[in-house]
Amino acid sequence: MTPQDISLDLQVRVNHAIENKTPLSIRGGNSKLFYGREAVGDAIDISQNCGIISYEPTELVITARAGTALSLIEQTLADNNQMLPFEPPYYAETATLGGTIACNLSGPRRAYTGAARDFVLGCKILNGRGEIISFGGEVMKNVAGYDVSRLMTGDLGTLGILLEISLKVLPRPEAEITLTLERDTEKALAKLNRLAQVDFPLSASCYDGDRLFLRLSGTEGAVKSSKKAIGGEVVKSNQLIWHKIKEQQHGFFFTKKPLWRLSVAADTPPINIDGKWLYEWNGALRWLVSNASAEIIRTAAEKAGGHAIRYRHHDQNCADVFHPLPTNLLGIHQKLKQAFDPHGIFNRGRMYAEF
């Protein structure tokens, strides 16, 4: 089937679902099915809607269909000495571009270059009215009202099916090294806070409870001078350690206990909850392995001005996967759901039971 035929076939299926009031569960590479709640509905496979549509290395823009393998996207960019700036996790070799954008998941580089949402230029979607519509384009620009292309980033497929996505890409850094220093938690966080106030070419940070790891990326001169100023030992397996952190293959993540993802201000002091902690993004992203209750963890996150997601090892039908929304914000989500998917057929209940 041609790409146009595939899009039309998906459109027919959606219209059929609307007529029969049948909910649909969007599937691609299934690499992130663990994330969030289990969606209600018949599976609709978008993995055949794949392929790179256009790529202009000189313009730093790539456009591809949502079912395109993330590995193909990154290899194509690497062949031209470019990269996805938000360093997305795969979690499985079957990871697709659409799933990556729908989950808005970013890797170690996120705190220094931006999140997935920041690099989405435009998209084509199939909405819950059975319409194929396009938003944005292939250049960054300000728009009035909602930026729909970025609104689709992180919606977990609850607003529609992503068909095509345009992304801004960046050149790969000229040089890159990883430094390691032995610190206790308070000293490690203090070190990160100090470094964040200086113009060092940091591109990743991680503290595993014993050692602080810092990645420097940039020109040869900037990396060399920063290494001297920061100190520490150079890690030989520079790429391997960040791959393990990004893909949750570090020993910290090998657990059957609930894994929580806390987003707080980077300068938040250590949070007093029993369990194991791993810190990323200058301390703004905190992974917690703990049997503590959702109430205890979420209350602590809220006191720090942040929120907490129960990331892995949970019952996908439980109500406490994502941080509860305030009434006014829940209302906005419900209105958006009504506007894009008035019949409520897409990934029903994947984020919250209310939509």
Buried (B, 14 or more C-beta within 10 A) or exposed (E): EEBEEBBEEBBEBBBEBBEEEBBBBBBBBBBBBBBBBBBBBEEBBBBBBBBBBEBEBEEBBBBBBBBBBBEBBBEBBEEBEBBBBBBBBBBBEBBBBBBBBBBBBBBBBBBBBBBBBBBBBBBBBBBBBBEBBBBBEBEEEEEEEEBBBBBBBBBBBBBBBBBBBBBBBBEEBEBBBBBBBEBEBEEBBBBBEEBBEEEBBBBBBBBBEEBBBBBBBBEEEBBEBBBEEBEBEEBEEBEEBBBBBBBBEBEBBEBEBBBBBBBBEBBBEBBEBEBBBBBBBBBBBBBBBBEBEBEEBBEBBBEBEBBBBBBBEBEBEEEBBBBBBEEEEBEEBBEBBEEBBEBBBBBBBBBBEEB
